[in-house]
Amino acid sequence: MIQPSVLKIIAVLAHPDDAELTCFGTLLKYVAQGHEVKVIIACTGERGISIPERKHSTQRLEQSLRYQESLRAFSATGIEVETLAYEDGSLAFNCDLISAIETKLRTSQPDILLTHFVCANGNDHQDHYVLGQTCVNAALRCKSLKKLLHAEPLQPVKCDFMPNYFVNITDYFERKIQALSEHTSQQGRAYLTREFHLTRSRNNALAAATEFHTQGLLFESFYCRQWVDL
């Protein structure tokens, strides 16, 4: 009997909580299937202030606070997490960032890369756009890569996001919500709530197939830019 090969998956996201928001269920599913998964967070996220703290004119968080929240979110998942420690909001499409990402890809030799959708109309966070664009560029020179998946942005319609790849995360949905709850520094943000992700995941099920929605399944969605049969 031929044993399925172990795939290497790397998710490169801009901020602490981005992986949890966009592809946490998918990453857990890969782990459950026996694959190797790693998450790279580009920025420390110190400018991500909670809604209540904004009212008190708080400008910045302690630098490692949000990264520690992500470490707790991914604890006991078997997923390695690291940060490149760029300043929040400072990402630029230049040789420094491209080289940093390319080095990580060269070291990891991933089969699958997950990153942000490249929203060209300016309706997504600038760090998301830059990092997604950087990953596309770096991926061109990653010979091991078979799939390049762009995760659904928070406002997919405004970003002209048209998914063509769907992952059933029904069995991992509650664990995803638990992971999001670790981001206490971001309290007050609607996109961290269970209701937001339940609606989003149900909509993705409907987009994938009508019967998936009627069966009560929950999905994460992606735009697959590069797809080689595994």
Secondary structure, DSSP 4 states (H G I P E B T S, - for coil): -PPPPPPEEEEEESSTTHHHHHTHHHHHHHHHTT-EEEEEEEE--TT---HHHHTTT-----TTHHHHHHHHHTTTTT-EEEEEEEPTT---SSHHHHHHHHHHHHHH--SEEEEE---TTS-S-HHHHHHHHHHHHHHTT-TT--EEEEEPPSSTTTTT----EEEE-GGGHHHHHHHHTT-GGGTT-GGGSHHHHHHHHHHHHHHH-HHHHHTT--EEEEEEEEE---
